[in-house]
Amino acid sequence: MELDYKGIKIHYTAEGKGTSIVLLHGFLENLSIWDSLKDELISRYRVVCIDLLGHGATGCLGYVHSMEEMAMAVRFVIDHLKIRKAVFAGHSMGGYVALAYAEEFPDDVKALILVNSTPLADSDEKKLNRLRAIKAVKQNHKNFVRLGVMNLFRPKNRKIFADEIKALKSEALKTPVQGIVAALEGMRERPDREVLMHFTPFPKMVILGKKDPVMDAGMLAQRLQDTSVEIVEFPDGHMSFIENKVQFIDIFKVFLKKI
């Protein structure tokens, strides 16, 4: 389904009935990453999947897509569907968007799930790497996408999940250069939102990969260990919904039953 928003199209799906679950994909992904999880949930929940700005079949709004701007686009879909309160789950960049949404509309969040994502802002080194990534995208975006997708997996899993990686690359290559750059700029400038993990009243879960090549999962788990946040650590990389698919779906469903 599509909605007109500020002169562009926002693509989304909404299936099932019950408590609303909003699933937000990560960088270079689109809503199709949630197909397996969605199929497990729609018998009991209303599952909404949204292509974020510049990704999938959703258009670009400019050359910087801040996490706040993406969250407002999500809000537009939520309002259209007349959803008052929902569980928000986001993978990687989708987690940043979910956090921006929770900061702006805390009363409308039933629960928050971060999947291989962090509330922490980019370090200075990470910000520099984002700039390098933007340069690489402008030079050869296809090469950037192919390497970027593969490097999200734990090295030993790259052969095991070769078919899944091929499919992810195929989808990622559909992302326009403008969408890639705008997302990198938006992620680079996002603020620290760790305070939300400590002081918001709704249930929270963080799913991490101990061998995540793009974020320090161990450090984040340590920072959150004395909070009410439920922390789940898998042994693999940044793509828990693929690398640890069965356990991921089970843990997701158990968490939903508790809230």
Secondary structure per residue as TSV (DSSP state, phi and psi in degrees):
chain	resnum	aa	ss	phi	psi
A	1	M	-	360.0	154.6
A	2	E	E	-133.3	149.1
A	3	L	E	-128.0	145.3
A	4	D	E	-83.3	129.0
A	5	Y	E	-145.4	112.8
A	6	K	T	51.3	38.0
A	7	G	T	86.6	3.0
A	8	I	E	-123.9	174.4
A	9	K	E	-102.3	135.1
A	10	I	E	-107.7	126.4
A	11	H	E	-100.1	135.9
A	12	Y	E	-154.4	165.5
A	13	T	E	-128.5	151.2
A	14	A	E	-144.4	115.0
A	15	E	E	-137.1	151.9
A	16	G	-	87.6	176.5
A	17	K	S	-135.0	153.2
A	18	G	S	121.5	-158.8
A	19	T	S	-56.4	135.7
A	20	S	E	-80.5	132.0
A	21	I	E	-118.8	120.2
A	22	V	E	-104.8	119.8
A	23	L	E	-108.3	125.6
A	24	L	E	-119.1	122.0
A	25	H	-	-76.7	173.3
A	26	G	-	-98.6	-174.0
A	27	F	T	-60.7	133.2
A	28	L	T	68.3	13.2
A	29	E	-	-112.6	-178.6
A	30	N	-	-148.3	-178.9
A	31	L	G	-62.1	-15.2
A	32	S	G	-65.7	-18.0
A	33	I	G	-63.6	-19.9
A	34	W	G	-93.4	5.9
A	35	D	H	-55.0	-47.2
A	36	S	H	-65.1	-44.4
A	37	L	H	-65.9	-43.3
A	38	K	H	-57.7	-44.6
A	39	D	H	-60.0	-30.6
A	40	E	H	-78.8	-18.7
A	41	L	H	-105.6	-26.6
A	42	I	T	-68.3	-12.2
A	43	S	T	-74.9	-18.8
A	44	R	T	-124.5	-15.7
A	45	Y	S	-134.0	160.6
A	46	R	E	-92.7	113.9
A	47	V	E	-106.4	120.9
A	48	V	E	-111.9	124.2
A	49	C	E	-118.2	135.4
A	50	I	E	-129.2	132.1
A	51	D	-	-76.8	119.0
A	52	L	-	-72.8	166.1
A	53	L	T	-52.4	130.3
A	54	G	T	76.1	8.6
A	55	H	S	-127.8	153.9
A	56	G	T	57.3	-131.2
A	57	A	T	-99.9	14.5
A	58	T	-	-96.1	137.9
A	59	G	-	-77.1	177.1
A	60	C	-	-97.4	143.3
A	61	L	-	-101.0	-14.4
A	62	G	S	174.5	-157.3
A	63	Y	S	-105.2	2.0
A	64	V	-	-136.8	116.4
A	65	H	-	-104.4	93.5
A	66	S	-	-66.2	157.7
A	67	M	H	-63.4	-31.8
A	68	E	H	-67.4	-41.4
A	69	E	H	-64.0	-41.2
A	70	M	H	-63.8	-40.2
A	71	A	H	-63.2	-37.1
A	72	M	H	-68.8	-32.8
A	73	A	H	-66.8	-39.6
A	74	V	H	-61.8	-43.5
A	75	R	H	-58.7	-38.0
A	76	F	H	-59.8	-42.9
A	77	V	H	-66.9	-44.4
A	78	I	H	-59.6	-44.2
A	79	D	H	-64.0	-41.6
A	80	H	H	-59.7	-38.3
A	81	L	T	-82.9	-1.3
A	82	K	T	57.7	41.2
A	83	I	-	-92.4	124.9
A	84	R	-	-87.7	-40.4
A	85	K	S	-144.0	140.8
A	86	A	E	-148.3	160.2
A	87	V	E	-86.4	131.0
A	88	F	E	-112.9	129.2
A	89	A	E	-129.7	132.1
A	90	G	E	-136.5	136.6
A	91	H	E	-92.0	124.9
A	92	S	T	53.0	-112.6
A	93	M	H	-57.8	-34.6
A	94	G	H	-61.1	-30.9
A	95	G	H	-67.3	-38.7
A	96	Y	H	-62.3	-39.1
A	97	V	H	-68.0	-42.2
A	98	A	H	-61.2	-38.8
A	99	L	H	-65.8	-41.6
A	100	A	H	-62.3	-39.0
A	101	Y	H	-65.1	-45.3
A	102	A	H	-64.1	-33.6
A	103	E	H	-68.1	-39.6
A	104	E	H	-80.8	-35.7
A	105	F	-	-130.2	58.5
A	106	P	G	-60.5	-30.8
A	107	D	G	-73.5	-12.7
A	108	D	G	-101.0	6.2
A	109	V	E	-105.2	118.7
A	110	K	E	-81.3	-35.5
A	111	A	E	-165.7	161.5
A	112	L	E	-132.4	131.3
A	113	I	E	-126.2	119.2
A	114	L	E	-100.4	124.8
A	115	V	E	-110.5	110.7
A	116	N	S	49.2	49.1
A	117	S	-	-140.5	169.8
A	118	T	-	-143.0	146.6
A	119	P	S	-82.5	-7.0
A	120	L	S	-78.5	146.0
A	121	A	-	-71.7	164.7
A	122	D	-	-62.7	140.1
A	123	S	-	-72.0	168.6
A	124	D	H	-58.5	-39.2
A	125	E	H	-65.0	-42.4
A	126	K	H	-65.3	-39.1
A	127	K	H	-62.1	-39.5
A	128	L	H	-64.7	-40.0
A	129	N	H	-64.9	-33.4
A	130	R	H	-63.4	-41.6
A	131	L	H	-63.9	-40.3
A	132	R	H	-63.5	-38.7
A	133	A	H	-63.8	-42.0
A	134	I	H	-60.1	-42.5
A	135	K	H	-62.5	-43.0
A	136	A	H	-64.5	-39.3
A	137	V	H	-61.8	-44.3
A	138	K	H	-68.1	-26.7
A	139	Q	H	-80.9	-44.8
A	140	N	-	-159.4	87.1
A	141	H	H	-69.0	-29.6
A	142	K	H	-66.2	-43.1
A	143	N	H	-65.2	-41.2
A	144	F	H	-59.0	-45.4
A	145	V	H	-65.2	-46.7
A	146	R	H	-61.0	-45.9
A	147	L	H	-69.2	-41.0
A	148	G	H	-60.7	-44.0
A	149	V	H	-66.0	-47.5
A	150	M	H	-61.0	-38.0
A	151	N	T	-74.1	-2.6
A	152	L	T	-80.7	-16.8
A	153	F	S	-95.3	149.9
A	154	R	-	-59.1	133.5
A	155	P	T	-46.5	-43.8
A	156	K	T	-69.6	-15.4
A	157	N	H	-90.9	-6.5
A	158	R	H	-68.0	-28.5
A	159	K	H	-83.4	-39.9
A	160	I	H	-59.0	-40.4
A	161	F	T	-109.1	35.3
A	162	A	H	-58.0	-40.6
A	163	D	H	-67.0	-42.4
A	164	E	H	-65.2	-39.8
A	165	I	H	-65.2	-40.2
A	166	K	H	-60.3	-43.8
A	167	A	H	-66.4	-40.8
A	168	L	H	-63.6	-41.7
A	169	K	H	-62.0	-42.9
A	170	S	H	-59.0	-44.6
A	171	E	H	-68.8	-42.5
A	172	A	H	-63.4	-34.0
A	173	L	T	-67.9	-12.9
A	174	K	T	-80.5	-13.0
A	175	T	S	-71.4	124.5
A	176	P	-	-68.1	152.6
A	177	V	H	-54.6	-41.6
A	178	Q	H	-59.6	-41.6
A	179	G	H	-65.7	-39.1
A	180	I	H	-65.4	-49.1
A	181	V	H	-64.8	-43.7
A	182	A	H	-62.1	-37.5
A	183	A	H	-69.9	-42.3
A	184	L	H	-60.7	-42.5
A	185	E	H	-62.9	-42.5
A	186	G	H	-65.9	-40.8
A	187	M	H	-67.8	-36.7
A	188	R	H	-63.1	-36.7
A	189	E	T	-94.8	0.9
A	190	R	-	-67.4	144.8
A	191	P	-	-82.0	167.8
A	192	D	-	-73.2	131.7
A	193	R	-	-126.4	27.8
A	194	E	H	-60.3	-30.4
A	195	V	H	-56.5	-30.7
A	196	L	H	-64.6	-30.0
A	197	M	H	-74.5	-20.4
A	198	H	H	-95.9	-34.5
A	199	F	H	-121.3	-1.8
A	200	T	-	-81.9	146.2
A	201	P	-	-82.1	-17.8
A	202	F	S	-78.8	155.1
A	203	P	-	-62.1	145.1
A	204	K	E	-137.4	142.3
A	205	M	E	-136.0	139.4
A	206	V	E	-121.0	123.9
A	207	I	E	-105.4	123.5
A	208	L	E	-125.3	156.7
A	209	G	E	-111.7	123.0
A	210	K	T	-62.0	-26.4
A	211	K	T	-108.0	29.4
A	212	D	-	-61.9	120.0
A	213	P	S	-79.9	-8.6
A	214	V	S	-117.7	-2.7
A	215	M	S	-148.6	153.4
A	216	D	-	-86.4	86.2
A	217	A	H	-64.9	-39.0
A	218	G	H	-63.2	-41.3
A	219	M	H	-64.7	-42.2
A	220	L	H	-66.2	-42.3
A	221	A	H	-58.9	-39.8
A	222	Q	H	-65.6	-40.8
A	223	R	H	-66.6	-27.8
A	224	L	H	-101.9	2.4
A	225	Q	T	-66.3	-25.6
A	226	D	T	-100.5	21.4
A	227	T	S	-109.0	179.5
A	228	S	S	-83.4	0.2
A	229	V	-	-67.3	130.3
A	230	E	E	-80.1	123.2
A	231	I	E	-110.2	126.2
A	232	V	E	-118.9	126.5
A	233	E	E	-118.3	119.7
A	234	F	E	-96.5	161.5
A	235	P	S	-82.9	-1.3
A	236	D	S	-111.5	-146.0
A	237	G	-	-95.7	-145.2
A	238	H	S	-83.4	-6.6
A	239	M	-	-115.5	60.5
A	240	S	H	-57.4	-33.4
A	241	F	H	-71.4	-10.1
A	242	I	H	-111.2	-50.8
A	243	E	H	-67.5	-27.9
A	244	N	T	-131.9	45.8
A	245	K	H	-54.5	-51.4
A	246	V	H	-64.0	-48.9
A	247	Q	H	-64.8	-37.0
A	248	F	H	-60.2	-49.7
A	249	I	H	-63.5	-41.6
A	250	D	H	-61.1	-47.2
A	251	I	H	-65.4	-39.0
A	252	F	H	-60.2	-47.1
A	253	K	H	-67.7	-38.2
A	254	V	H	-64.1	-42.9
A	255	F	H	-61.0	-43.7
A	256	L	H	-62.2	-36.1
A	257	K	H	-67.3	-24.4
A	258	K	H	-83.2	-15.2
A	259	I	-	-100.7	360.0
